[in-house]
Amino acid sequence: MTEKIMVKLNMEDGSKIVVFDRLMSDNSLGKLHCARNIYKIDKSDSTVWQVSSPHDEFGDPFTNIWIDEGGDLLAYRWDGGSYSINSTTGLATPRGFLR
């Protein structure tokens, strides 16, 4: 992958979770491509999962990720939505609206 990385989290198992910058994307690759911009990458640089959520059809990319005090992986989307991300599957579940 040669896209610009906005945020990278190094995980304890040696993998990393990255957010690729698709905020100003022209949508030429489609809305799903723009919306699914978080990846878990293993130690060999292979993709373990690509984020997905029930709201990807709108094409709004994620802009930040973090680990909360309880160890949960959380993400923020450009449209103001916050999500919990399952660190095993990449499924993003809406948590609330932050804007």
PyMOL commands that set and color helices and strands:
alter all, ss='L'
color gray80, all
select helices_A, chain A and resi 31-35+56-58
alter helices_A, ss='H'
color red, helices_A
select strands_A, chain A and resi 5-10+16-20+38-41+47-50+62-67+73-77+81-85+92-97
alter strands_A, ss='S'
color yellow, strands_A
deselect
rebuild
show_as cartoon
